[in-house]
Amino acid sequence: MRDSTRRALERSAELTRENRFVEAVEIAEAAFQTADYDEHREIEEWLIAHATDFTRDPADDDKGE
């Protein structure tokens, strides 16, 4: 997966945790639209492996967890 795609997904997760859903979807959607077939598979695997990145408490980010 390209670094730019990974960073976009990480930013989308951060925005989701901050309840900024519209911005999160816009960023993730742009990454999806530019991905080729192989990268879509990598994105799918990344999303499965990092599902809790989208749901953990933002306060935990300040603790370094």
C-alpha positions as CSV (number, residue, x, y, z in Angstrom):
1,M,0.0,0.0,0.0
2,R,1.2,3.5,-0.8
3,D,2.3,5.6,2.1
4,S,-0.2,8.3,1.1
5,T,-3.0,5.7,1.3
6,R,-2.0,4.5,4.7
7,R,-1.7,8.0,6.0
8,A,-5.2,8.8,4.6
9,L,-6.7,5.8,6.4
10,E,-4.9,6.7,9.6
11,R,-6.2,10.3,9.3
12,S,-9.7,9.0,8.6
13,A,-9.6,6.9,11.8
14,E,-8.4,9.9,13.8
15,L,-11.3,12.0,12.5
16,T,-13.8,9.2,13.1
17,R,-12.7,9.1,16.8
18,E,-13.2,12.8,17.0
19,N,-16.8,12.4,15.6
20,R,-15.8,14.2,12.4
21,F,-17.5,11.6,10.1
22,V,-18.0,13.7,7.0
23,E,-14.3,14.6,6.8
24,A,-13.3,11.0,7.6
25,V,-15.4,9.6,4.8
26,E,-14.1,12.2,2.3
27,I,-10.5,11.4,3.1
28,A,-11.0,7.6,3.0
29,E,-13.1,7.8,-0.2
30,A,-10.4,9.7,-2.0
31,A,-7.9,7.0,-1.1
32,F,-10.3,4.3,-2.2
33,Q,-10.9,6.0,-5.6
34,T,-7.3,6.2,-6.4
35,A,-6.4,2.7,-5.4
36,D,-6.0,-0.1,-7.9
37,Y,-7.2,-3.7,-7.4
38,D,-4.2,-4.9,-5.5
39,E,-4.2,-1.8,-3.3
40,H,-7.9,-2.4,-2.6
41,R,-7.0,-5.8,-1.1
42,E,-4.3,-4.2,1.0
43,I,-6.8,-1.5,2.2
44,E,-9.3,-4.2,3.1
45,E,-6.6,-6.1,5.2
46,W,-5.5,-2.9,6.8
47,L,-9.1,-2.0,7.8
48,I,-9.6,-5.4,9.3
49,A,-6.4,-5.2,11.3
50,H,-7.0,-1.7,12.5
51,A,-10.7,-1.7,13.2
52,T,-10.2,-0.5,16.7
53,D,-8.3,2.6,15.4
54,F,-11.7,3.9,14.4
55,T,-13.5,3.1,17.7
56,R,-11.0,3.7,20.6
57,D,-11.5,6.6,22.9
58,P,-9.7,9.8,21.6
59,A,-8.5,10.3,25.2
60,D,-6.4,7.2,24.8
61,D,-4.4,9.0,22.0
62,D,-3.1,11.4,24.6
63,K,-1.9,8.5,26.8
64,G,0.2,7.1,24.0
65,E,-1.9,3.9,23.8
